[in-house]
Amino acid sequence: MNSVRRQTARWLVTVGSLTYRVLTDPGTEASGAPPIVLVHGIGMSHRYLSRLHDELAADGSVFSIDLPGYAGLPKPGEDGDVETMARGLGEVIASLGVGPVVLVGHSMGSQWVVEVGVQRPELVAHVVAMGPVVDDDHRSLFAQLRALVVDSLGEPPNVNAIVFTDYVRCGAPWYLAQVRHMLEYPIEDRAAALTMPLLVIRGGRDPIAGPAWCRRLRDRAARANLVVIPGHHHVAQHSAPRAVASAITAYTSPAGAHGLRVPERSLPRL
C-alpha cells in the first residue's frame, strides 16, 4: 500500500485578476514518470483529489491546482469563461518549470484541461478527463442538478461531506456563473482539436457522465481511450483512488499505450 504524502507546499499564482493555488509534495522524487497536474471541477477544490494525489505521488511529481473563486480563493472581477480560466491555468502550469505534464481534470475540470491542451499543446503530454461534462443527452441546469442528486445518493458519506462543504465555500453566485459556461462549452469539438492523447475515465455507475457520452467524447479525439471503474460513481478518484491512479499511469507511462486505440477497459473492483 502506498505511504500517504501530505501536501505540504502551497503557493498562490496570480494571472491578471485570476488567483490560483498550487499544492505539491516537495519531497517526492520523480522516477521517469511524467509530472502530473490535477484540476478539480465546478464548486470543488483539491480536497476531493487528495487521495488520487497521494497515490500518484508515490511514482513522481504531482501538483494539485485550485482555480479562482474556489477553495476560498478570491472571486475574479471578471466572469471567467472556460477559455479565460484555461488561459490562466496554462500560465500557472508554465510557471511550474516542469513538463510537458499529464493534465488531469474531473467533471468541469475536464473542460479546463481539454482547453489548456488545445491552447498550450507544448505544455501537455496527455489529457485525462475524469467524469467529463457535459453529457450531450442532458445539457440543461435542471438535468445536471437531477444527475447530481442521483449521484449523491450513491457516493460514500465522506465524498458528500467534501462536496457539500466545498459548494458552500464556492457560493451560489459564482457557481451559477460558472455552470452557465459549463453548459455552453463544446468539449467534444475541442477534444477533436487535441494533438496529444486523451484518456477518458468514468465510474461505472456515474449518472453525470454516461457511458454513451463518454464513448462519443473518446471517439471525437484523434487518439483516445476509455477506462471504466466498475461500481463507482462520479467521484471515483476519491472512492477508488488506486484504480484511477493505475489507469492514469498505465496510459501515460513511458511504456503505456501513448494514445493507441485499445478496447474499452473495465478495471477489476478494488
Backbone bond lengths (Angstrom), bond angles and torsions (degrees), N, CA, C in turn:
res aa  C-N    CA-C-N  psi(-1)  N-CA   C-N-CA  omega(-1)  CA-C   N-CA-C  phi
1 M - - - 1.463 - - 1.522 108.63 -
2 N 1.322 118.14 138.68 1.452 120.97 -178.16 1.516 110.78 -68.97
3 S 1.337 115.97 142.51 1.461 120.11 174.68 1.521 109.31 -73.73
4 V 1.332 116.27 148.12 1.459 120.97 -177.75 1.516 110.05 -80.40
5 R 1.304 117.01 131.40 1.455 122.69 178.26 1.525 107.90 -112.48
6 R 1.295 116.67 124.66 1.455 120.81 -180.00 1.526 109.14 -82.38
7 Q 1.320 115.00 142.41 1.454 120.53 179.30 1.531 107.54 -81.68
8 T 1.332 116.58 89.22 1.457 120.78 -170.07 1.523 113.69 -92.11
9 A 1.313 117.86 -22.06 1.465 120.01 -178.80 1.520 109.23 -104.37
10 R 1.326 116.62 129.30 1.458 121.06 178.56 1.515 109.23 -147.10
11 W 1.307 115.75 142.59 1.455 120.07 178.68 1.517 109.70 -152.73
12 L 1.329 115.86 162.97 1.455 122.02 -179.56 1.526 109.91 -103.48
13 V 1.331 115.21 143.60 1.463 121.83 174.20 1.530 107.02 -126.75
14 T 1.320 116.72 124.73 1.457 121.47 -179.20 1.521 109.75 -106.98
15 V 1.323 115.33 127.80 1.466 122.32 177.70 1.525 106.42 -123.13
16 G 1.332 117.05 101.05 1.460 120.27 -174.15 1.514 109.71 63.33
17 S 1.336 116.88 -121.87 1.468 121.18 179.06 1.521 112.07 -94.21
18 L 1.335 117.70 5.98 1.459 122.20 -175.94 1.522 110.65 -102.82
19 T 1.328 116.53 127.41 1.459 121.91 179.01 1.524 109.81 -113.76
20 Y 1.321 115.82 124.08 1.459 123.35 179.97 1.532 108.64 -113.56
21 R 1.327 116.30 151.92 1.470 121.47 173.98 1.524 108.26 -115.64
22 V 1.338 116.64 133.69 1.462 122.72 177.65 1.519 108.66 -111.76
23 L 1.321 116.99 134.53 1.458 122.92 176.22 1.514 108.75 -126.42
24 T 1.339 116.06 138.33 1.465 119.46 179.68 1.512 110.03 -155.29
25 D 1.326 116.09 175.85 1.457 123.85 178.82 1.516 108.31 -111.91
26 P 1.324 118.80 99.62 1.465 119.84 -173.82 1.517 114.47 -63.85
27 G 1.348 117.36 -21.18 1.460 119.27 -178.45 1.516 114.54 -85.74
28 T 1.336 117.80 -6.75 1.463 120.69 -177.48 1.523 110.68 -74.30
29 E 1.313 116.72 127.96 1.458 121.53 178.31 1.529 109.38 -100.99
30 A 1.303 116.27 129.75 1.460 120.25 178.07 1.524 110.07 -69.35
31 S 1.322 117.35 146.12 1.464 121.64 -178.00 1.517 109.59 -125.90
32 G 1.327 117.39 47.02 1.444 120.99 -178.51 1.510 112.94 88.37
33 A 1.336 117.35 -12.94 1.457 120.82 178.98 1.528 109.43 -78.23
34 P 1.328 117.93 145.57 1.461 119.79 178.49 1.519 110.43 -69.24
35 P 1.331 118.43 148.68 1.466 120.25 175.84 1.526 110.12 -63.37
36 I 1.325 115.68 146.95 1.464 122.19 -176.27 1.519 109.58 -120.53
37 V 1.322 116.64 136.49 1.462 123.23 176.70 1.518 108.30 -119.37
38 L 1.341 116.31 126.46 1.456 122.80 -178.58 1.526 110.13 -106.36
39 V 1.338 116.12 135.75 1.464 122.01 -178.01 1.528 108.71 -129.91
40 H 1.323 116.39 127.36 1.463 122.83 -178.22 1.530 111.60 -75.74
41 G 1.327 115.98 177.02 1.452 121.97 179.25 1.512 112.72 -103.25
42 I 1.325 116.74 -171.07 1.457 122.79 -175.84 1.530 111.13 -61.25
43 G 1.319 115.82 133.39 1.449 122.36 178.33 1.509 115.06 79.59
44 M 1.326 118.13 -6.77 1.459 121.46 -166.99 1.529 112.84 -106.73
45 S 1.333 115.35 -169.29 1.462 122.76 179.71 1.521 108.73 -150.75
46 H 1.325 115.54 -175.68 1.458 120.86 178.64 1.523 112.77 -64.50
47 R 1.340 117.43 -15.28 1.473 119.75 -170.95 1.528 112.01 -61.04
48 Y 1.345 118.29 -38.50 1.465 117.78 -178.53 1.518 111.89 -86.04
49 L 1.336 116.17 4.01 1.460 121.90 171.65 1.528 112.00 -103.60
50 S 1.329 117.40 -2.72 1.463 120.35 -170.41 1.525 113.09 -64.43
51 R 1.325 117.97 -37.62 1.470 119.53 179.39 1.526 110.86 -67.51
52 L 1.312 116.82 -41.09 1.466 120.07 176.34 1.519 109.84 -65.57
53 H 1.320 117.12 -41.17 1.463 121.63 177.53 1.532 110.17 -55.36
54 D 1.339 116.18 -47.55 1.460 119.91 -177.66 1.523 112.09 -64.95
55 E 1.327 117.15 -39.36 1.464 120.21 177.94 1.525 110.89 -63.19
56 L 1.315 116.75 -46.48 1.462 120.88 -177.66 1.525 111.85 -69.89
57 A 1.336 116.70 -30.86 1.458 120.24 -177.10 1.527 112.95 -68.35
58 A 1.322 117.25 -13.31 1.461 119.77 176.84 1.520 111.73 -67.43
59 D 1.325 117.33 -20.97 1.464 121.12 -174.16 1.522 114.43 -116.55
60 G 1.322 119.00 -4.50 1.457 119.18 -178.08 1.514 112.94 175.00
61 S 1.306 115.57 -166.89 1.459 121.97 -177.20 1.519 110.24 -81.80
62 V 1.332 115.77 131.55 1.458 121.86 179.78 1.521 109.23 -132.19
63 F 1.318 116.14 136.11 1.465 123.15 176.78 1.528 108.12 -125.01
64 S 1.334 116.86 133.90 1.457 121.49 170.94 1.518 108.10 -110.20
65 I 1.326 116.90 137.76 1.461 121.05 -175.76 1.521 110.36 -123.22
66 D 1.337 115.69 127.25 1.462 121.74 170.98 1.524 108.33 -92.34
67 L 1.323 116.19 134.73 1.462 120.94 -176.55 1.524 112.15 -91.87
68 P 1.331 116.88 162.32 1.466 121.41 -178.28 1.522 112.39 -56.68
69 G 1.344 115.41 137.04 1.451 121.67 178.31 1.507 114.07 85.70
70 Y 1.332 117.38 -8.18 1.460 122.01 -179.80 1.527 109.56 -112.15
71 A 1.339 115.71 162.80 1.472 121.58 173.96 1.518 112.39 56.86
72 G 1.328 117.10 31.88 1.452 120.71 179.51 1.509 115.19 81.06
73 L 1.338 117.65 3.41 1.462 120.55 178.36 1.524 110.00 -76.06
74 P 1.334 117.46 155.68 1.469 120.04 -178.04 1.520 112.34 -59.98
75 K 1.326 115.24 142.38 1.461 120.07 173.74 1.527 108.27 -74.20
76 P 1.325 117.54 131.45 1.468 119.77 -179.45 1.531 111.47 -64.46
77 G 1.322 115.11 155.19 1.458 120.13 175.72 1.507 112.37 -74.27
78 E 1.327 116.81 -13.92 1.461 121.49 179.70 1.516 110.25 -111.59
79 D 1.323 115.96 157.70 1.458 121.84 177.56 1.523 107.58 -83.59
80 G 1.326 116.95 95.06 1.461 121.01 -171.29 1.508 112.99 -77.16
81 D 1.332 116.97 107.78 1.454 119.77 174.85 1.525 109.32 -77.57
82 V 1.328 116.93 179.63 1.463 120.87 -175.52 1.518 110.81 -60.32
83 E 1.321 116.83 -43.00 1.471 120.55 -178.38 1.527 111.62 -63.05
84 T 1.336 116.72 -40.50 1.464 120.82 -179.19 1.519 111.35 -68.53
85 M 1.322 116.69 -46.68 1.466 120.50 179.74 1.525 110.61 -63.06
86 A 1.335 116.87 -38.16 1.460 120.38 179.19 1.517 111.35 -69.41
87 R 1.328 116.69 -35.31 1.460 119.51 178.54 1.533 110.51 -61.35
88 G 1.334 116.38 -44.29 1.455 120.04 176.27 1.513 112.05 -66.27
89 L 1.334 116.68 -39.60 1.466 120.53 178.40 1.520 110.67 -61.27
90 G 1.319 116.89 -38.60 1.458 119.69 176.76 1.513 112.05 -60.92
91 E 1.340 116.31 -39.83 1.471 119.82 177.66 1.525 111.07 -64.78
92 V 1.334 116.45 -38.86 1.465 119.91 177.95 1.523 110.38 -63.20
93 I 1.313 117.38 -45.85 1.471 120.69 179.81 1.527 110.14 -62.36
94 A 1.325 117.18 -41.75 1.470 120.02 178.11 1.525 110.83 -60.62
95 S 1.337 117.17 -35.02 1.472 120.87 -178.15 1.520 112.82 -70.34
96 L 1.328 118.23 -16.49 1.460 121.07 -179.26 1.522 111.67 -70.32
97 G 1.321 117.09 -24.55 1.460 120.49 178.79 1.506 113.82 70.35
98 V 1.332 117.31 27.07 1.466 122.02 178.21 1.524 107.94 -128.44
99 G 1.303 114.32 172.10 1.458 115.58 170.42 1.504 114.36 109.05
100 P 1.336 114.85 -176.42 1.467 126.70 11.33 1.529 113.11 -63.16
101 V 1.339 116.11 153.83 1.446 122.22 -169.55 1.524 111.23 -107.17
102 V 1.322 114.51 161.42 1.460 121.63 165.21 1.524 105.52 -87.67
103 L 1.315 117.36 117.14 1.458 122.32 -172.63 1.523 108.70 -105.47
104 V 1.340 115.65 114.31 1.460 122.73 -171.23 1.522 109.66 -114.77
105 G 1.324 117.51 123.58 1.455 121.37 176.98 1.506 111.54 -126.08
106 H 1.334 115.91 147.50 1.462 120.98 177.85 1.514 110.29 -114.20
107 S 1.331 117.13 135.53 1.459 123.48 176.44 1.534 109.53 57.92
108 M 1.358 119.49 -120.45 1.465 118.58 177.44 1.525 111.02 -64.37
109 G 1.337 116.67 -23.87 1.457 119.48 174.75 1.510 112.15 -57.89
110 S 1.338 117.13 -26.87 1.461 120.81 175.77 1.526 111.03 -63.03
111 Q 1.330 116.63 -35.73 1.459 119.83 177.47 1.523 110.61 -66.65
112 W 1.315 116.98 -45.48 1.464 119.93 -179.37 1.528 111.65 -62.65
113 V 1.344 117.54 -41.56 1.465 118.03 -176.99 1.523 111.48 -74.29
114 V 1.332 117.93 -34.98 1.466 119.77 174.98 1.523 109.33 -62.07
115 E 1.322 116.75 -43.26 1.464 119.89 -178.69 1.529 111.37 -65.79
116 V 1.340 117.91 -38.92 1.466 119.65 174.88 1.525 109.93 -61.55
117 G 1.332 117.08 -41.34 1.455 120.12 178.77 1.512 112.81 -59.62
118 V 1.334 116.50 -36.02 1.462 120.40 177.97 1.527 111.09 -75.35
119 Q 1.339 116.51 -44.00 1.470 120.84 -176.65 1.526 112.63 -72.24
120 R 1.332 116.81 -41.12 1.477 121.18 -172.48 1.532 110.47 -128.60
121 P 1.316 118.87 65.24 1.463 120.40 -175.61 1.526 113.61 -62.04
122 E 1.330 116.93 -22.96 1.462 119.26 -179.76 1.527 112.21 -69.42
123 L 1.331 117.05 -16.77 1.465 121.52 -177.94 1.523 113.14 -92.71
124 V 1.337 117.50 -13.07 1.467 120.87 -165.97 1.529 110.90 -125.28
125 A 1.336 115.65 124.14 1.465 120.94 176.36 1.523 111.88 -89.41
126 H 1.328 116.91 -39.68 1.457 123.42 178.58 1.526 108.28 -142.74
127 V 1.325 116.27 148.47 1.458 122.43 170.74 1.520 108.03 -112.53
128 V 1.339 116.28 133.92 1.463 121.98 176.76 1.520 108.26 -120.98
129 A 1.328 117.09 122.34 1.461 123.18 -179.82 1.526 108.59 -111.11
130 M 1.338 116.57 108.90 1.467 121.54 179.59 1.534 108.53 -98.63
131 G 1.320 116.83 126.32 1.459 120.44 -179.44 1.519 112.31 51.69
132 P 1.347 118.70 51.49 1.464 121.39 -170.59 1.532 112.72 -66.50
133 V 1.316 114.52 146.29 1.466 121.54 176.71 1.531 108.48 -124.73
134 V 1.346 117.51 157.00 1.450 125.42 10.68 1.527 108.40 -112.08
135 D 1.333 115.11 129.59 1.461 121.15 177.38 1.524 108.76 -53.23
136 D 1.327 117.13 124.09 1.460 119.40 -174.00 1.526 113.15 -72.99
137 D 1.324 118.67 -2.47 1.458 120.96 173.51 1.532 112.29 -82.13
138 H 1.337 118.02 -17.40 1.466 120.42 178.05 1.524 110.75 -146.45
139 R 1.320 114.64 71.88 1.452 121.24 -179.68 1.526 110.69 -95.15
140 S 1.310 116.12 68.02 1.454 122.02 174.55 1.518 108.03 -148.83
141 L 1.332 116.06 157.98 1.460 120.01 -179.75 1.526 110.88 -62.14
142 F 1.327 116.65 -42.95 1.467 119.47 -179.20 1.529 111.03 -62.36
143 A 1.324 116.74 -44.28 1.464 119.83 -179.14 1.521 111.37 -64.29
144 Q 1.318 116.54 -37.85 1.460 120.00 178.89 1.524 111.69 -68.38
145 L 1.332 117.19 -41.54 1.464 120.26 178.60 1.524 110.61 -65.46
146 R 1.321 116.81 -39.08 1.462 120.03 177.90 1.525 110.58 -62.83
147 A 1.333 117.20 -44.31 1.464 120.66 178.74 1.525 110.83 -64.28
148 L 1.346 117.03 -36.35 1.460 120.64 178.77 1.522 111.02 -64.84
149 V 1.328 117.00 -40.73 1.458 120.62 177.78 1.523 110.27 -63.99
150 V 1.334 116.96 -44.96 1.466 120.44 178.51 1.525 110.21 -60.06
151 D 1.322 116.11 -42.56 1.459 119.28 -179.34 1.522 111.26 -63.95
152 S 1.332 117.15 -41.84 1.469 120.16 -177.42 1.527 111.71 -61.52
153 L 1.331 116.96 -28.54 1.466 120.22 179.02 1.523 111.94 -70.29
154 G 1.326 117.23 -20.68 1.457 120.56 -179.10 1.512 114.40 -103.70
155 E 1.334 117.73 -13.04 1.466 120.71 -178.14 1.533 110.61 -78.41
156 P 1.336 118.09 152.02 1.466 120.87 173.93 1.525 110.86 -62.22
157 P 1.337 118.16 152.13 1.472 120.95 -179.21 1.527 113.72 -55.46
158 N 1.338 117.62 -35.77 1.464 118.36 -178.70 1.523 112.01 -68.89
159 V 1.324 117.57 -28.90 1.458 120.26 174.47 1.521 110.22 -68.01
160 N 1.338 116.80 -48.03 1.457 120.08 -179.56 1.519 111.83 -62.02
161 A 1.323 117.58 -35.20 1.463 120.01 178.99 1.524 110.70 -62.42
162 I 1.328 117.47 -43.69 1.463 120.56 178.20 1.524 110.65 -66.33
163 V 1.337 116.75 -45.24 1.466 120.58 -177.25 1.521 110.85 -60.34
164 F 1.322 117.47 -49.58 1.462 119.99 -174.09 1.523 112.03 -69.78
165 T 1.334 118.20 -37.82 1.473 119.35 178.68 1.526 110.90 -70.12
166 D 1.331 117.71 -34.69 1.463 119.63 176.41 1.528 111.06 -68.94
167 Y 1.332 117.16 -36.32 1.461 120.04 176.03 1.528 111.04 -61.13
168 V 1.328 116.38 -40.18 1.459 120.13 178.45 1.522 110.24 -63.70
169 R 1.319 117.36 -43.31 1.474 120.68 178.23 1.521 111.53 -62.86
170 C 1.327 116.46 -37.01 1.453 120.66 179.61 1.526 110.84 -66.39
171 G 1.324 116.55 -45.95 1.458 121.35 -179.55 1.518 112.39 87.77
172 A 1.334 115.61 146.66 1.463 121.19 -176.05 1.523 113.77 -62.59
173 P 1.344 120.65 -42.79 1.475 119.01 -176.78 1.529 113.32 -59.89
174 W 1.329 117.40 -45.90 1.463 120.26 -178.92 1.529 110.63 -70.58
175 Y 1.336 116.33 -37.70 1.461 120.05 177.81 1.522 110.52 -60.38
176 L 1.310 116.81 -48.18 1.456 120.54 -177.46 1.523 111.55 -67.04
177 A 1.337 117.05 -35.49 1.467 119.19 176.03 1.521 111.06 -64.06
178 Q 1.326 116.20 -39.02 1.453 120.38 -178.61 1.529 112.76 -76.39
179 V 1.329 116.86 -34.89 1.468 118.77 -178.19 1.529 110.72 -65.22
180 R 1.332 116.91 -29.88 1.467 119.17 176.08 1.522 110.37 -61.87
181 H 1.332 116.59 -43.83 1.467 119.85 177.85 1.524 111.19 -67.27
182 M 1.330 116.30 -36.85 1.456 120.31 179.43 1.533 111.10 -60.78
183 L 1.333 116.20 -42.96 1.460 120.42 -178.57 1.524 112.37 -69.74
184 E 1.335 117.02 -27.70 1.462 121.30 -176.00 1.527 113.33 -88.68
185 Y 1.323 117.75 -20.45 1.462 120.20 -171.64 1.532 111.29 -72.71
186 P 1.334 118.65 124.91 1.474 122.28 -177.92 1.527 111.66 -86.02
187 I 1.321 117.02 73.77 1.458 120.29 -173.21 1.524 112.14 -60.67
188 E 1.332 117.84 -33.16 1.465 119.37 -179.17 1.526 111.46 -66.53
189 D 1.339 117.03 -35.58 1.459 120.15 177.29 1.524 111.28 -70.42
190 R 1.318 116.03 -39.33 1.466 119.87 -179.64 1.535 110.76 -72.03
191 A 1.336 116.87 -33.86 1.470 119.60 175.98 1.522 110.41 -62.52
192 A 1.329 116.75 -33.80 1.460 120.62 178.59 1.519 111.80 -66.59
193 A 1.334 117.23 -20.46 1.459 121.58 -179.37 1.528 112.96 -91.34
194 L 1.325 118.17 -3.86 1.467 120.69 -179.28 1.525 110.82 -67.62
195 T 1.316 115.75 139.20 1.462 120.91 176.04 1.522 112.09 -100.84
196 M 1.327 117.07 -9.80 1.466 121.63 178.03 1.530 109.44 -107.95
197 P 1.342 118.18 163.17 1.467 120.60 -178.78 1.530 112.38 -63.48
198 L 1.317 115.44 148.53 1.460 124.02 176.91 1.521 108.97 -118.80
199 L 1.327 116.41 132.01 1.456 122.27 172.07 1.519 108.38 -114.67
200 V 1.331 117.14 124.75 1.455 122.83 175.87 1.523 108.19 -103.45
201 I 1.335 116.47 129.93 1.467 122.20 178.45 1.521 108.06 -124.68
202 R 1.322 116.82 132.54 1.464 120.15 175.16 1.524 110.11 -138.97
203 G 1.335 116.25 148.07 1.449 120.76 170.25 1.512 109.33 -70.94
204 G 1.318 117.37 141.10 1.454 121.16 -176.21 1.516 113.93 -61.37
205 R 1.353 117.44 -20.89 1.463 121.70 179.23 1.523 111.95 -113.96
206 D 1.298 117.60 23.28 1.459 122.20 -177.76 1.538 109.57 -74.08
207 P 1.368 117.87 115.65 1.464 119.18 178.86 1.531 112.96 -85.49
208 I 1.322 116.98 -7.07 1.464 121.02 -177.20 1.523 110.70 -91.33
209 A 1.318 116.90 -44.08 1.465 122.22 176.64 1.527 107.51 -111.07
210 G 1.321 116.69 90.60 1.457 121.69 -173.83 1.517 113.29 -70.95
211 P 1.335 117.42 163.47 1.469 120.88 -176.17 1.517 113.44 -64.21
212 A 1.330 117.99 -43.46 1.469 120.01 -179.09 1.523 110.57 -65.22
213 W 1.328 115.92 -40.75 1.469 120.26 178.47 1.521 110.91 -62.04
214 C 1.326 117.88 -45.55 1.467 120.74 -178.36 1.530 110.67 -64.55
215 R 1.320 116.77 -34.57 1.464 118.76 176.25 1.526 110.96 -68.16
216 R 1.334 116.52 -40.41 1.467 119.27 178.26 1.517 110.95 -63.12
217 L 1.339 116.71 -40.99 1.463 119.93 178.96 1.521 110.51 -64.64
218 R 1.328 116.71 -44.43 1.471 120.47 176.58 1.516 110.96 -56.97
219 D 1.322 115.79 -43.72 1.466 119.48 -174.34 1.523 112.99 -72.70
220 R 1.334 118.40 -18.18 1.453 120.11 178.30 1.526 112.11 -76.29
221 A 1.337 117.54 -25.52 1.460 120.97 -179.16 1.523 110.36 -83.01
222 A 1.318 115.87 150.41 1.463 120.64 -178.78 1.520 111.62 -66.96
223 R 1.323 116.48 -38.63 1.466 121.98 -179.94 1.516 107.47 -133.88
224 A 1.325 116.71 109.42 1.460 119.26 -175.20 1.511 111.21 -157.04
225 N 1.327 115.08 156.33 1.450 122.52 174.64 1.514 109.96 -141.11
226 L 1.316 115.54 162.37 1.464 122.67 -179.65 1.520 109.34 -127.15
227 V 1.330 115.52 131.59 1.465 122.25 175.91 1.528 108.00 -123.06
228 V 1.320 116.95 135.31 1.461 123.16 179.92 1.528 109.20 -110.60
229 I 1.330 116.08 135.02 1.470 122.40 176.64 1.529 106.62 -101.84
230 P 1.327 118.70 99.73 1.470 121.19 -172.68 1.530 112.32 -61.51
231 G 1.336 115.62 142.70 1.457 121.18 172.07 1.506 115.36 80.32
232 H 1.334 117.66 -0.56 1.457 120.14 -177.63 1.519 111.17 -114.93
233 H 1.330 115.30 162.62 1.453 121.22 -173.16 1.532 110.64 -104.53
234 H 1.319 117.00 -147.38 1.459 121.17 -171.43 1.529 112.41 -68.10
235 V 1.318 117.17 -35.08 1.473 120.56 -175.66 1.524 109.05 -99.22
236 A 1.321 116.28 51.85 1.471 121.29 -177.02 1.518 111.90 -62.49
237 Q 1.341 117.93 -27.83 1.462 118.88 -178.77 1.523 112.10 -66.66
238 H 1.339 117.74 -18.36 1.467 120.53 176.91 1.531 110.63 -97.37
239 S 1.331 117.64 -39.39 1.454 119.97 -178.38 1.524 112.87 -81.64
240 A 1.345 117.44 -22.68 1.474 121.75 178.44 1.525 110.10 -139.08
241 P 1.331 118.22 59.33 1.472 120.63 -173.15 1.523 113.58 -62.42
242 R 1.345 117.25 -34.80 1.461 119.16 -177.84 1.522 110.99 -68.51
243 A 1.328 116.78 -39.63 1.461 120.20 179.35 1.524 110.89 -67.21
244 V 1.327 117.21 -41.94 1.461 120.49 179.60 1.529 110.06 -66.74
245 A 1.328 117.40 -43.13 1.469 120.55 178.41 1.527 110.32 -61.28
246 S 1.330 116.44 -40.73 1.467 120.48 178.97 1.519 111.05 -61.50
247 A 1.330 116.33 -41.84 1.460 119.79 179.40 1.524 111.20 -63.59
248 I 1.325 116.36 -41.55 1.468 120.46 -178.83 1.520 110.85 -66.87
249 T 1.316 116.94 -48.45 1.465 119.36 -176.18 1.526 111.56 -68.96
250 A 1.339 117.30 -35.30 1.468 119.89 179.02 1.521 111.25 -63.54
251 Y 1.319 116.39 -34.61 1.465 120.33 -176.13 1.521 112.78 -84.91
252 T 1.326 116.92 -30.29 1.464 120.12 -171.28 1.518 114.27 -108.97
253 S 1.333 118.66 -4.60 1.454 120.74 179.47 1.524 110.25 -69.90
254 P 1.334 117.99 163.10 1.471 120.40 178.80 1.524 113.47 -54.92
255 A 1.335 117.47 -28.03 1.466 120.44 -179.80 1.520 112.36 -98.84
256 G 1.343 117.04 10.13 1.458 120.99 -174.40 1.513 113.20 -80.29
257 A 1.345 114.77 -168.15 1.465 120.95 -173.81 1.516 112.93 -74.54
258 H 1.347 117.67 -24.33 1.463 121.74 178.07 1.529 113.31 51.13
259 G 1.326 114.47 42.17 1.453 118.24 173.21 1.507 114.95 86.13
260 L 1.324 118.54 -2.09 1.459 119.06 176.01 1.525 108.86 -68.41
261 R 1.324 117.82 133.80 1.456 121.36 -178.52 1.518 109.72 -70.06
262 V 1.336 115.27 121.90 1.460 121.19 177.31 1.522 107.37 -123.57
263 P 1.342 118.18 162.16 1.460 119.52 179.96 1.523 111.06 -58.49
264 E 1.332 115.31 146.34 1.466 120.76 177.27 1.520 108.99 -55.05
265 R 1.345 115.31 137.03 1.454 119.65 -175.84 1.517 110.83 -117.57
266 S 1.329 115.65 141.97 1.456 122.04 166.72 1.517 106.63 -112.99
267 L 1.331 116.06 123.04 1.460 119.16 -179.30 1.512 110.74 -75.29
268 P 1.331 118.22 155.06 1.464 120.56 175.15 1.519 110.73 -61.27
269 R 1.304 116.22 151.10 1.467 120.27 175.69 1.529 108.90 -65.57
270 L 1.350 114.60 135.54 1.466 119.17 177.77 1.524 109.04 -118.72
